[in-house]
Each structure stands twice: as C-alpha cells, then as structure tokens.
Amino acid sequence: MQKYLFFLVLYILSGNAKAQELYVYTEPASNVPAKSVSVKLMDRFVTSDNIYNRFSHRLMPQITAGLSKKVMLRAGASFSNMHTTDFRYESVSLYLKYRFLSSDELHKHFRMAFFANASATKAPFHYDEISLSGDKGGIEAGIVATQLWHKLAVSSTVTHTQALHKSRSDKVLYVPVRSYQAMNYSLSAGYLVFPKEYTDYKQVNLNLYLEIFGQQLLDKKGSYFDMAPAVQLIFGSNTRLNLGYRFQAAGNIQRMANSGWQLSVERIFLNALRN
C-alpha cells in the first residue's frame, strides 16, 4: 500500500501538473508514465448528420503501455455500424510514439515526439475523407509539439496519411476519383479550471479544451476544417471522463458525417509493468 501511494504521489507531481494536455481528441508529445498501463473505452456517435440519415456509432477500446519515459505503444480496435446497418467488428490499429525532445522547467515544459500509426479495417472504401479510425486501412506518421505554461497547454500536430486499399493498384476507373493520401494538421489547447491549487490526489480536475483539425487531400482537390470544444473530469488522479463535440466549420469533401459527439472513459494503472 505504501509503495502504491508513493507512485501515486509521483503521478500527481508529474502527471496532474500537466493534466490540461490530456487532450480529448489528440495526443500530446508527452507519454503515459513509464511502466504504466492505460485502458480506454471511447464511443463516437452521430444522429442524423450522416449520409444514411440515421443514428450510428463507433465503439473503440484501447490499451496503452508506457514502455519507457520516451516510448509509448497503443493497440486498439473498433466496432461500428457506421458502414452497415448491424453493429459489428470493424478494425484494429497499432500506434507508437517516441518522445525525442523534452525541456522541463517548473510549471512549464516543451516536448516533441514522433509517432506512427497503422490500421486494418473490414469497412468498404467510402467517402473522400481519409481516417484510420475505422473508415480506412493504412499507415500514417507525424510530429507533435506540446508547450505547457502552468495551467495552459497548447499542442500542434502534422501528419501524413496513406490509405492502403486494393483499389489503389487496380485498373478500374472510379467515379468520382478516389483519394488515398492526405496531409493532416491539428491545434489543441487545454486549460486547467479546477483545482486552483493541488492539496491531495483525490481532488477532481476540471479541464476545458478547444481543438482544431484540418485535412488536405493530396491526389485530388479537397479539404475540411473542423472544430471541437470538449470538457474533461479527472477523478482520483487516475480516471478520466471526456465529452466533446466535433463539427465541420468549412469543407468540400464527402464524409461519413460533418459533426458528432465523442464520449470516453480512461483508467491508468501505475507501475503495472514493473515486473
């Protein structure tokens, strides 16, 4: 028990101090604590704002391991009725992040990381949007930079994504022309509203977020620009509850939906990999 409390205090000092960069939609340059495991269940859902004009959702369980202070590995899957009328298994994914730069000071830090993601899906090839969260199978790589100033954290990401599908190399002439590659970018800001000062690990954290996303297709004209306000509660320093609403502010490509909600809960188990 004393050992557990010791690691929990370390987490408060190293984790809660940057709670406002635990973004709802994107990943910061920071990793989960070394030797720790995080389990997350996320649900993205839309009501009538999709091409089928019906409620649909995508359930995504994820497990993340902090292999070291610089390396983080995540495995995930998705189950959905986004592309079918019945709810069923859809995709698997693997995500790796390596933090290569860290400049830490009291109440502020700057970090940069490289990440790569790969996914395989059973979903049919629909829409112009290139997303590896279940809609498309493929690979992507990118760079993320995160700056923390006391209660405010700002993070920016640039990613190159390649959709891998058998239609990419066949001789069929598709109408409209299909897109297989894109540049993605995001800008995320988080602000710690409560508590004003930390006194113990049982305090509830309240964080507010605003995240901005964009995608530019590379093999034909097309782009979108999204915004996503979100709120987050952290309980006992190890459990997160997130709620966000993402909507398209501008765009000219066909998508599954132009807006939707995301609800997730995540629990971290400190020092789970110590053996």
PyMOL commands that set and color helices and strands:
alter all, ss='L'
color gray80, all
select helices_A, chain A and resi 2-14+16-21+166-168
alter helices_A, ss='H'
color red, helices_A
select strands_A, chain A and resi 37-46+56-66+71-80+88-105+108-121+138-149+152-163+181-194+205-217+223-235+239-251+259-269
alter strands_A, ss='S'
color yellow, strands_A
deselect
rebuild
show_as cartoon
